[in-house]
C-alpha cells in the first residue's frame, strides 16, 4: 500500500470526486465541515509511539491565532536545504563495545508557517548540537535541519519496530559490538556516499525523540522540492527501537534477519 492511499480514500469519501483535484502528496491535514483529518506524524511525539498506518480526526479548523485566519488545508512547504549542512554517516564506534547514547541532540524544534490562498504551508526546523563529536572539514557543531510532517510520515512507512523484551531498559553501561556491527551518527541515509560497509549500523540517537524523527526523515529525499518519496537507493532496512525493547535486543533482532540494517536506538 502506498503511504498516501488511505488519506486519498478518506478525502474521496469526504469530498466526492472533487478531491481528485487535490494532491495528497504534500497534504498532511485537511478540514471539512468543522472536522480535520491529519497524519499520525503530526505533533511532537516519539516515532516509536506513532502508528504511521493510522490517521486522526479531530474537531476544529486550522487557525492563525494572531489573525484568526482560517484555511481548510495544511501542506508541506518546499524543503529548505542550507548549503554545506548535509550530514552523511560518520562511524563513531568500532571494536568490542559501545555506550548507547545520543551524539546529535536536538536542542530546539520550531514549527514554521506561511499563509497561501487556500492553505497554510508548514515546515519543521531542528537545531542540532554535535559538539564533542568528529566533524569533517567545514562542518560546524551547531546547525539546523529542516523536515516536514509528510516527510516523517512517508519515512515511517516500512520501518520495522522492535518487539518487547523482558530485559532492563535504558542501559547506560557498555554493550557488546559483534563482528559486522558498528555505530554511527548522521541524518542522511538515502545515498551511498560514506555508507558504512558493515551489515548492521546503529544510529546513536538514544533518548532523543526528535533526533530519532530526524533520522527517519533522512530515509526520504525530496528531489523536486514538492514530492517527498522513499529513495530507491536506500539499501538498508530500518529497525526502530521502542521503549519496550532494550538496546541489545534491538541490535540482535536486526542481526537475526538477512540483509543490511539501520538500527535507530
LOTORMAR-342552 format. One record per residue (C-alpha): x, y, z. Coordinates in steps of 0.2 Angstrom, whole numbers, padded with zeros to 4 digits, always signed. Layout:
BEGIN
XYZ
...
% end
This chain:
BEGIN
+0000+0000+0000
+0006+0017-0004
+0008+0029+0011
-0005+0041+0004
-0018+0028-0001
-0028+0029+0015
-0028+0048+0015
-0034+0049-0003
-0048+0036+0001
-0055+0046+0015
-0053+0063+0006
-0063+0055-0008
-0077+0050+0004
-0077+0067+0012
-0077+0077-0004
-0083+0065-0018
-0074+0067-0035
-0068+0085-0031
-0054+0078-0020
-0046+0071-0036
-0041+0089-0039
-0031+0089-0023
-0014+0081-0022
-0011+0072-0006
+0007+0071-0009
+0010+0086+0002
-0006+0087+0012
-0004+0082+0030
-0020+0090+0036
-0037+0093+0028
-0053+0101+0036
-0071+0099+0030
-0087+0104+0039
-0078+0108+0055
-0068+0092+0056
-0049+0090+0052
-0041+0074+0046
-0022+0073+0048
-0007+0061+0048
-0002+0052+0064
+0015+0060+0062
+0008+0077+0067
+0014+0083+0084
+0029+0081+0094
+0029+0063+0099
+0042+0049+0099
+0041+0039+0082
+0040+0023+0092
+0023+0028+0099
+0016+0033+0082
+0007+0022+0070
+0010+0028+0053
-0004+0017+0046
-0017+0027+0056
-0025+0044+0053
-0033+0055+0066
-0049+0065+0065
-0052+0080+0077
-0065+0093+0078
-0058+0110+0073
-0051+0120+0058
-0033+0126+0056
-0032+0144+0063
-0019+0158+0064
-0021+0163+0082
-0014+0180+0079
-0025+0185+0064
-0039+0172+0066
-0036+0167+0048
-0043+0150+0044
-0038+0138+0030
-0045+0121+0025
-0028+0113+0021
-0011+0112+0028
+0003+0106+0017
+0022+0103+0017
+0032+0118+0012
+0046+0115-0001
+0061+0108+0008
+0074+0120+0014
+0092+0114+0012
+0106+0125+0019
+0122+0123+0010
+0135+0113+0017
+0125+0105+0031
+0121+0088+0023
+0126+0076+0037
+0132+0060+0029
+0135+0045+0040
+0151+0046+0051
+0157+0030+0060
+0158+0033+0079
+0162+0016+0087
+0171+0000+0081
+0178-0014+0091
+0171-0024+0105
+0159-0012+0115
+0150+0004+0113
+0139+0015+0125
+0121+0019+0120
+0119+0037+0119
+0114+0052+0108
+0128+0061+0099
+0117+0073+0089
+0104+0080+0102
+0091+0092+0096
+0092+0107+0106
+0076+0116+0099
+0062+0112+0087
+0052+0126+0078
+0036+0125+0068
+0037+0137+0054
+0021+0143+0044
+0016+0154+0030
-0001+0158+0023
-0007+0154+0005
-0023+0157-0004
-0031+0141+0001
-0019+0133+0013
-0006+0135+0026
+0012+0129+0022
+0022+0122+0036
+0040+0116+0039
+0049+0110+0054
+0066+0116+0059
+0078+0106+0071
+0093+0114+0079
+0106+0101+0082
+0122+0102+0093
+0136+0089+0089
+0149+0097+0100
+0161+0084+0105
+0159+0073+0090
+0171+0071+0075
+0167+0084+0062
+0173+0085+0044
+0181+0099+0035
+0170+0115+0035
+0157+0107+0046
+0151+0116+0062
+0145+0108+0078
+0129+0118+0079
+0117+0118+0063
+0099+0117+0058
+0090+0104+0048
+0073+0105+0040
+0059+0092+0039
+0041+0091+0037
+0026+0081+0043
+0023+0072+0027
+0041+0068+0025
+0041+0060+0043
+0025+0050+0039
+0032+0043+0022
+0049+0039+0031
+0040+0029+0044
+0032+0018+0031
+0041+0002+0030
+0051+0005+0046
+0051-0011+0057
+0048-0008+0076
+0056-0019+0089
+0046-0032+0099
+0045-0030+0118
+0058-0039+0128
+0060-0043+0147
+0077-0036+0150
+0081-0019+0159
+0079-0004+0148
+0090+0011+0146
+0106+0003+0150
+0120+0016+0152
+0135+0004+0153
+0145-0003+0138
+0136-0015+0127
+0144-0028+0115
+0148-0024+0097
+0148-0040+0087
+0158-0043+0071
+0149-0034+0057
+0141-0021+0068
+0146-0003+0071
+0139+0014+0077
+0137+0030+0068
+0130+0047+0068
+0121+0055+0053
+0104+0061+0046
+0106+0057+0028
+0105+0038+0023
+0097+0039+0006
+0113+0039-0005
+0129+0028-0005
+0140+0042+0000
+0150+0037+0015
+0139+0022+0018
+0147+0010+0030
+0151-0007+0024
+0146-0016+0040
+0129-0026+0039
+0122-0018+0055
+0124+0001+0058
+0117+0008+0075
+0112+0026+0074
+0117+0035+0091
+0101+0045+0094
+0096+0036+0111
+0083+0045+0121
+0080+0060+0110
+0064+0058+0101
+0067+0072+0089
+0084+0066+0084
+0075+0049+0081
+0062+0058+0069
+0076+0067+0060
+0085+0050+0056
+0068+0044+0049
+0066+0060+0039
+0083+0056+0032
+0076+0040+0024
+0066+0051+0012
+0073+0063-0001
+0063+0077-0009
+0072+0079-0026
+0059+0090-0034
+0055+0102-0019
+0037+0096-0020
+0036+0077-0019
+0044+0068-0005
+0047+0049-0008
+0057+0034-0002
+0073+0035-0012
+0077+0019-0022
+0095+0019-0017
+0092+0015+0002
+0100-0002+0003
+0097-0005+0021
+0081-0010+0030
+0077+0000+0046
+0073-0005+0063
+0066+0007+0076
+0069+0003+0094
+0054+0006+0105
+0054+0009+0124
+0048-0009+0127
+0064-0016+0120
+0082-0015+0127
+0096-0009+0115
+0105-0026+0114
+0089-0035+0109
+0086-0022+0096
+0103-0025+0088
+0101-0044+0089
+0084-0043+0081
+0091-0035+0066
+0106-0046+0066
+0095-0061+0066
+0087-0056+0049
+0095-0056+0032
+0102-0040+0023
+0109-0024+0029
+0100-0015+0043
+0100+0003+0051
+0095+0002+0069
+0088+0018+0077
+0092+0017+0096
% end
